[in-house]
Amino acid sequence: MRARICLSLLACAIALAAHSGRAAGASQTSAGITFSDELGGFTVLSASGTGSLADPFVVVEAITGPQEPVLVIRGNSPLFGNRIGSHHLTGFALRKIVINKTEDDWNLFEMELRETLEHSSPYGDGLSFGQGSPIGHPFASDRFPTVNETDEPTDSVSFRDGTVHPGESVTFTMVITDTSPVSPFLLLQQPTRIVAGVPAPLLAMRPTDHLH
């Protein structure tokens, strides 16, 4: 799995270098924030809302592959402000509706925030899923009842214990915050098909896989 993730990130890095910071894929803008699929693997179909808890950004995506999709988000700045009332300089609520246009079932869906493709988001960069605030938590999904958040060494969240078949959609709700906002930043996404479980003794001996 780790090798597949690295290859996907390499493909995205090549695409990002080719674009030289220029949005070349489909992009949708709502209330000053732009959501782009320029790194490939999926299509952003629409974006709406203002980013508040009562009126979250609603981004509709269709994931096709083969690489894991990386959502490029632009417009985050002190001028945008904090729409959710947490202590962070910027913050917004996000609802993602993701359509499975691949040929595989999804049994696990992981997301990770990064400022760059090459490096995970450390504590000091300020970018997080609302770290240190109860506002907007717990995160939720209509297909995956179990949610696990990780603050260190990555800013990531995983949704599990459900299934999204090809042609079906899944909804996620979350908040994204930053104490030193940058634009653009990235939301890495990894829908996964779990073929078979790992026996408990082996699982205890195996290093945990993360989005690196």
Secondary structure, DSSP 8 states (H G I E B T S, - for coil): -HHHHHHHHHHHHHHHHHHTT---S-EEEETTEEEE-TTSSEEEEEEES-SSSSS-EEEEEEE--SS--EEEEE--STTT-BSS--SSSEEEEEEEEEEE-SSS-EEEEEEEEESSSSS---GGG-EESSTT--TT-S-EESS--EEEEE-SSSEEEEEEEEEE-TT-EEEEEEEEEESS--SSEEEEEEEE---S---HHHHHHS------
